[in-house]
Amino acid sequence: MPYLFLAIAVIFETIGTSAMQASQQFSRFWPSVLVVVGYGISFYFMALTLRYMPVGIVYALWSGLGIVLIATIGYAVFGQKLDGPALLGLGLIIAGIAVIQLFSSTTSH
């Protein structure tokens, strides 16, 4: 169950951050509302995840997955280019998430 909560938190964080870009610095009403709602739901589900996992691990997974998803959305939806070092950094984030999941005893498997 904690991974479902965390997945929902990541999805809504990604929605909120994408809406932040679409809000054009909070000058558009509905995307701005979506930012607040998206982050509110994300934080709620992240808080539920904290019942089962340590805050450092939850935050590392939440932010790492969010960064990778937002970079992908930025590229696909907003036309933001990624250069080699950016792709390398994203790969390292994914590798870090894999190390936590595969080898850490602090996550609930």
C-alpha positions, 0 to 999 in steps of 0.5 A: 500500500505505501507504494500506491500512496507514493505513486499517487503522490508522484503523479499529482506532484507531476500534474501540479508542476506541469500546471505551474509551467502552464499557469505562466507565472500564476497569471492564468487562473485554472492552471494556477488552481491545478497547481494548488490542488495537485500539490495538496493531493500530492502532499496528502498521499506523501504523508500517508506514505510516511506511515510506512517508510522513513521521510528521507527515503520517501522524499528521495523517491518522490522528488527523484521520480518527479524530476524524471517525469517532469523532465520528460513532460518538459521535453514532450509537451513544452519542447524543452531540450535536454542535453547530454549532461542533463540526460546523464544526471537523470540516469543517475537519479534513476540509478539512485532510485534503483539502488534504494529499492534493490538494496536498502532495508529501510524501504518496505518490500 
